[in-house]
Amino acid sequence: MTLQKRQGQRFLPYGANYLNWSDMHELQQVIEQSVLFRYQTESESMASRLERTVGQRLGAEHVLAVHNCTEALRLALVSTRPAVGDVVYIPAVTFVAVAGAVLSTGLIPVPVDVDETLALDTSLLPADARRVIVAHMEGAVAPLPATVPFVIEDAAQALGACFPDGGRVGTRGYAGAFSFHHNKVLTSGEGGLLVTNDRAAWEEMRCYHDHGSARKPGRYPTWNEDAYYGENLVTSEEVAAIQLQQFRHLDEVLAGLERHYRIAAQELPDRPDIALVPRSPGDVKISLRLRLDNRELRDTAVERLTEQGIANWTLGKYFLPEHPVLAGRRSLYADGFPWNLADAVPRALTRDGFARTRSLLDRTLCVPLSPELSEQEQATAAKLLRRTLETM
């Protein structure tokens, strides 16, 4: 993908630009062997190879490949052995799939207000909080609460990100969930990974994701005497093969994002009404986050950038307290489950009714970065961004 092709087109994200038939060795192997189910043979499956590769790369002891990140979040929650109606604290600013994962396991999501970086404000959590999902939105490394027993990291948009001490995002909490959806760092269209350093939790996740069975490769599933029910969340060999191909390009993608971020940040116009939201060194820099003085200026920037064919997005769609799934507390169940268990549960935790957060969202604009472009093309794109912002 060149800059000329990029301009005016719908943004084609990150890893999708590295999909190439000549590079799909793992997928070719799967097709040649005519085995698409991961437990068909006793030899190492492509899915198992993926899990081993990811564990080595992230420093995680146990990895499980599933269909998508939402399933990974659900598996992590189920493995904590909750009671129906238990509370799970989630960020007030994140994708609705986080709330959906909580609700679909019979638990109650409670949005927690965010800080200036739009990460969950851990200081608002009650002392008795047991389950918290922290989202590393847009590759930005979010702080984790220190005293909560079950911290689940939603690292869907942060594959490759690092904490200040170098530890990989997704590996510090009770469990971490990653996404290979089309608009993530790496992609297989859909796909998810669940990582944990808790072997007992991983054993439960692994059984639950395969009908509750203690599956051995190449064998029909078996059930222990104390088996519990499960679901079929097993990934396929062809999806795992594509993900392995994508992982070979992770360093290349991350380096390209870093380079484009550095170039674009240096080219931003010197205007007091437009500020760059700083990123930490360990962030996956999938976008420039700009903070403008007011909503009107933000909307003008959206209009001008769109006219120039420069991809951009705003973040209001991620404000969960106003999403119909949470605001309406509706359910497909006749008795309203699990919302019928939420009468005594607060709708949200916030200091000011989300006034500050609404203001932040109204003034924030994101411009995605393009790791596949050459350095010269990234510089050209950065200059076009600067000229466009200067015209406002």
Helices and strands as residue ranges (DSSP letters): H 3-6, G 14-18, G 21-23, H 25-33, H 46-58, E 62-66, H 69-78, E 87-91, H 97-104, E 108-112, G 122-124, E 131-135, G 137-139, E 150-154, E 175-179, E 192-196, H 199-208, H 237-247, H 250-267, E 274-276, E 287-292, H 295-307, G 316-318, G 320-322, H 324-327, G 339-341, H 355-362, E 364-368, H 375-390
